[in-house]
Amino acid sequence: MSIIKKLEGKRVLILLASEFEDSEFRDVAGALLLEGAEITVASTAQEVLSGKRGDVAVIADELVRDVNVQGYAGLYIPGGKAPSKIRDDPDVQKVVREAYDGGLRIGAVCHGPQVLISAGIVQNRTLTSHPAVGRELQEAGANYSGRPVERDGSIITATDPRAIAEFNTAFIREIACCELFGP
């Protein structure tokens, strides 16, 4: 019996820095891998990246400044304290804007939408996040819903680790179907 994997042949870029929320990286990356996606972790520094709870450590595959988003189907930004560390980096902002302009499916959980704010792609979008980021989303021109998961066009956001299962379902479906159905 052959198992069909929804994301076979798809590439997903994950932007990461130390103090990411361990479960938001592990549980999303794991689901993407189980569905056959190829994952690339990019960071602003070539170092061991540790989750804020100390459960997960990752070494980036490449530096953000060297990323070419062409060929990727999705971009994912987990939360924790990592988004605040990378959000003001010009290379991170450039990659996120190129991903958005290129039609990649973009996922962000918890504090991850802070990177989307800094990249300037949240205006007039309905998004969700950790409640602490809600006001910042509104001030950047987004409609903050506070619901566990939101999908607005090519952007899928979630509030926190409790919403990961629902987020994974939406994010994987969007990556798998984007060529068929568009944004």
C-alpha positions as CSV (number, residue, x, y, z in Angstrom):
1,M,0.0,0.0,0.0
2,S,1.3,3.4,-0.9
3,I,0.5,6.4,1.3
4,I,-0.2,9.7,-0.6
5,K,1.6,12.6,1.0
6,K,-0.1,15.9,0.4
7,L,3.1,17.9,0.3
8,E,5.4,15.6,-1.7
9,G,7.7,17.8,-3.8
10,K,6.9,21.0,-1.9
11,R,9.4,23.1,-0.1
12,V,8.7,25.2,3.0
13,L,11.0,27.8,4.4
14,I,11.0,28.4,8.2
15,L,12.4,31.6,9.6
16,L,13.9,31.0,13.1
17,A,16.0,32.6,15.8
18,S,16.8,31.4,19.3
19,E,14.0,31.4,22.0
20,F,11.4,30.3,19.5
21,E,8.4,28.5,21.1
22,D,9.6,24.8,21.0
23,S,6.2,23.3,20.3
24,E,5.3,25.8,17.6
25,F,8.4,24.8,15.7
26,R,8.5,21.1,16.4
27,D,4.7,20.4,15.9
28,V,4.4,22.3,12.7
29,A,7.7,21.2,11.2
30,G,6.8,17.6,12.1
31,A,3.4,17.8,10.5
32,L,5.0,19.3,7.3
33,L,7.6,16.5,7.2
34,L,5.0,13.8,7.7
35,E,3.1,15.1,4.7
36,G,6.3,14.9,2.6
37,A,7.4,18.6,2.6
38,E,11.1,19.5,2.4
39,I,11.9,22.0,5.1
40,T,14.7,24.6,5.1
41,V,15.4,26.5,8.3
42,A,16.9,30.0,7.8
43,S,18.2,32.4,10.4
44,T,20.1,35.6,10.6
45,A,23.1,33.9,12.3
46,Q,24.8,30.6,11.8
47,E,24.6,29.2,15.3
48,V,22.6,26.6,17.4
49,L,19.1,28.0,17.8
50,S,17.5,26.9,21.0
51,G,13.8,26.9,21.9
52,K,12.8,29.0,24.8
53,R,11.8,25.9,26.8
54,G,15.0,24.1,26.0
55,D,13.2,21.1,24.4
56,V,14.4,21.7,20.8
57,A,17.7,22.9,19.2
58,V,18.2,23.5,15.5
59,I,21.0,24.5,13.3
60,A,19.9,26.7,10.4
61,D,20.3,25.3,6.9
62,E,21.2,28.7,5.5
63,L,21.4,32.4,6.4
64,V,18.3,34.5,5.6
65,R,20.5,36.9,3.5
66,D,21.2,33.9,1.1
67,V,17.5,32.8,0.7
68,N,15.9,32.8,-2.7
69,V,12.1,32.2,-2.2
70,Q,11.7,31.0,-5.7
71,G,10.9,27.3,-5.6
72,Y,9.3,27.4,-2.1
73,A,5.6,26.8,-1.7
74,G,5.3,28.1,1.9
75,L,6.9,30.2,4.6
76,Y,6.4,29.6,8.3
77,I,7.3,31.8,11.3
78,P,6.8,30.2,14.8
79,G,6.3,32.4,17.8
80,G,8.0,32.7,21.2
81,K,10.6,35.4,21.6
82,A,12.3,34.7,18.3
83,P,10.1,37.0,16.1
84,S,11.1,40.1,18.1
85,K,14.8,39.2,17.5
86,I,14.5,39.0,13.7
87,R,11.6,41.3,12.8
88,D,13.7,44.4,12.2
89,D,16.3,42.6,10.1
90,P,16.2,44.0,6.5
91,D,17.0,40.6,5.0
92,V,14.1,39.0,6.9
93,Q,11.7,41.7,5.8
94,K,12.9,41.3,2.2
95,V,12.3,37.5,2.3
96,V,8.8,37.9,3.8
97,R,7.8,40.5,1.2
98,E,9.2,38.4,-1.6
99,A,7.3,35.4,-0.3
100,Y,4.1,37.4,-0.1
101,D,4.6,39.0,-3.5
102,G,5.4,35.6,-5.0
103,G,2.2,34.0,-3.7
104,L,3.8,31.6,-1.2
105,R,1.5,30.4,1.6
106,I,2.6,32.2,4.7
107,G,2.0,30.8,8.2
108,A,2.7,32.6,11.5
109,V,1.7,31.5,15.0
110,C,1.6,33.4,18.4
111,H,4.2,36.2,18.1
112,G,5.1,35.2,14.5
113,P,2.8,37.9,13.0
114,Q,5.2,40.5,14.4
115,V,7.5,39.7,11.5
116,L,4.6,40.1,9.1
117,I,3.9,43.5,10.6
118,S,7.6,44.6,10.1
119,A,7.5,43.3,6.5
120,G,4.5,45.5,5.9
121,I,2.1,42.9,4.6
122,V,-0.8,43.0,7.2
123,Q,-2.7,46.0,6.0
124,N,-6.4,45.2,5.6
125,R,-5.9,41.5,6.4
126,T,-7.9,39.6,9.0
127,L,-5.3,38.0,11.2
128,T,-4.9,36.5,14.7
129,S,-2.0,36.1,17.1
130,H,-1.1,35.9,20.7
131,P,-3.3,38.5,22.4
132,A,-0.2,40.6,23.3
133,V,0.3,41.2,19.6
134,G,-3.3,42.0,18.8
135,R,-3.1,45.7,19.4
136,E,0.1,45.9,17.3
137,L,-1.7,44.2,14.4
138,Q,-4.5,46.7,14.7
139,E,-2.1,49.6,14.7
140,A,-0.5,48.2,11.6
141,G,-3.8,48.2,9.8
142,A,-4.9,44.6,10.2
143,N,-8.2,43.4,11.5
144,Y,-7.4,41.4,14.6
145,S,-9.9,38.6,15.3
146,G,-8.5,36.8,18.3
147,R,-9.9,33.5,17.0
148,P,-7.7,30.4,17.2
149,V,-6.9,30.3,13.5
150,E,-7.5,32.8,10.6
151,R,-7.0,32.5,6.9
152,D,-7.0,35.6,4.8
153,G,-5.8,35.1,1.3
154,S,-2.3,33.5,1.4
155,I,-1.8,34.2,5.1
156,I,-2.7,31.7,7.8
157,T,-2.2,32.8,11.5
158,A,-2.9,31.2,14.8
159,T,-2.9,32.3,18.4
160,D,-0.8,29.8,20.3
161,P,0.3,26.1,20.7
162,R,-3.3,25.1,21.6
163,A,-4.3,26.0,18.0
164,I,-1.5,24.1,16.3
165,A,-3.6,21.1,15.2
166,E,-6.2,23.4,13.5
167,F,-3.4,25.6,12.1
168,N,-1.6,22.6,10.6
169,T,-4.7,21.4,8.9
170,A,-5.3,24.8,7.3
171,F,-1.6,25.5,6.4
172,I,-1.0,22.1,4.9
173,R,-4.2,22.3,2.9
174,E,-3.3,25.7,1.6
175,I,0.2,24.6,0.5
176,A,-1.1,21.5,-1.1
177,C,-3.9,23.2,-3.0
178,C,-2.4,26.6,-3.8
179,E,-1.4,25.7,-7.4
180,L,-4.9,24.3,-8.0
181,F,-7.0,27.0,-6.5
182,G,-4.9,30.2,-6.2
183,P,-4.9,32.6,-3.3
